[in-house]
Amino acid sequence: MKIPDTDRKRALIVIDLQPAFIKPHNIHIVPNIVSLITNVHYDAYVEAVFHADVGSLWDTQQGFTTPKDKDMTTVSEVAEVLKPHKPLFVTKDARSSFQGDQDVVTYLKEHEVEEVHLVGTETHDCVLATAHDAFTKGFPVYALEECIESGTPGRHVAGLTLLRWQSMTNNSCRADTTDIQI
């Protein structure tokens, strides 16, 4: 996997890597993310989880709910390797990890972060929205292609195409990269 090699302080944001979003076609990202966290140093970590209650806009407009329950946690394999890094834990009912119950920008600035890397689900939705918000808030941002996916087949490619057009992935970035084994 290529990792942008920019000499900037960087953060890893783990987005919606919850059991509800992991399917047979996207489970391959879980060991990739575990390997990334184990082998690559980040200066800060953010762990974001999503919920959509019955009666929410998600429910009424899209017919989609993910209630606050035991499944509103990051999958255990990733949660275990994240825990020692003491990530900022964000609960959100919006697409972007920057729009949850924590001030992610302040946290990143407190850690002097200058660049953000994204992993998790939904490439076409929450990963894309988080990438746009990170960019808007002044952070160079890269979604790590080997560590992102969507729960619905076909939607990953749509989101990935948009991210690549904007040079917002590790394989489309304009920065130098370093190869790591995952």
N, C-alpha and C positions, 0 to 999 in steps of 0.2 A: 504494500500500500504506500502511496506517495503521501507525505505530510509536508505542507508548506514550511519552508525553512527560511524564516524571515528575521530571526533574532529578536522578534517582539515577544513580550510577555503574553501568554495566551491562556484562555479558559476553554474548558470542555463543557458543553451543555448537552445533557442527556435528556431527550425529549420523548415523553409519552411511551416509554418502553414498558408497557403494562401488559399483563396477561391477555386482556381483552383485545389488544392489537397485534398479538403474535399469532401467526397462522403457519401452516406447514410450508407455504411458499416463501415466507420471510424470516423464518427462525434462524437462518444462516447468519443473520447480523448479530445475534446474541454472542456467540463465541468470538466474533470479530471485535465487538465492543469490549469484551472482557480482556482480550489480548491487547487492544489499544490502551486501555486503562492500566494494565499491568506493565506495559513496555514503554509508554511515552509519558514524559513528565509534563504536567500542566501546572500553572501557577494558581489556578482556581478551578472549582468544579461547581456546576449547577445541575440539580436533578429536578426535572419538572414532570408533574403528573396532571392528567386531565380528568375532569368529570363533567357530566351533563345530566342534570336531574330531569325527572319527569315534569313536564310543564315548561321546561326551559325553551328558549328559542331553538336550540339544537333539536329538541323533541318536536316542537310544533312545525318548524319549517323543513327539517331534514329527516324527521322520524328516527332520530338517533339519541340513545341515552347510554350513559356510563355512570351509574350511581356511585356515590361515596360509599365504598364498602371495602372488604378485604382485598379485592382485586385492583384497588386504586393505589397500587404500589409498583415500584420498578421490579421487573423479574429478578428473582433471588440471586441468580448467578452474577448479574451486574451490580445489584445492590451490595453484595458482599465485598466486591473489589472496590466499590466507590466509598464505602463506609469509612475506611481509614483516612480518606482525603477530606472528610467533613464537608460534604457539598452543601451549598445553599439549597434548601428544599423548597420548591415552589409548587403550590397547588393552583391550578388555573381552570377556568371555564371558558377561556378564549383560545384562539389559535396560537398566538405567540407566547413564548415563555417569558417575554418581557411584560406581559399583561396579567400576571398572576398576583398572588397575595404577598409577594416580596419585591423589594426594589432592586432588581437585577443590575441596573446601571450603576447604582451607588455601590453595590457589592463588588462589581468588576473594577470600578475606579479605586475602591479601597485596596484592592489587590494589584493595582497598577496594570491591569490587563489592557493590552493594546490590540488583541486579535482574538476572534472567537471561532472555535471549531464545533460543529454540530453532528450529533449522532442520534438515531432513534427512528420513530415513526411519526407520522405520515408524511412522506416526501412531498406530496402534492398539496399538503394542507399545513399542518403545524410546523414542520421543518421549514417549508417555504416561507411561512409567515414570520417565523423567528429569524430567518436569514434576512428578510427585508427589514425587520425592526432593528436588528443588530447593525445593518448597514446605515439605516436612517439615524441611528444613535451614534454613529461615528466609528464603528468597529469594522475593520476588514473581517470578512466572514467566509468560512469554507465549510460546506457540508461534506463530510467524508463519505464518498460514494459507496464504499464497501461496508459501511455501517449505518446506512439509511434504507428504508423500504416503506411500502404502504401495505395496509391490511387488505385492500381490494386489488386484485390483479389488474394490471394495466395503468393504474393511477400513478405508480412509481415513475414510470417512463415519462409521463406528462410533467410531473414536478421536476424530475431530473433534467429534462430538456430546458425548462425555464431557468433553473439554477445554472446550468452550463452556459446558456446564452449570456448570462450576466457575470461569468467568470467566478461563480460562487461555489465551486466544488474543488476538491483537491486535485482532480484530474483536468480541470479547465482553468486553473488559476494562472495568473501571469507571474507569480513569484517562483523562485527556485524551490525545488522540492527535494526531500530526502526519502529514500525508500526504506521502509521497515518491514520486517517479516511479521505476519500475523497468523 
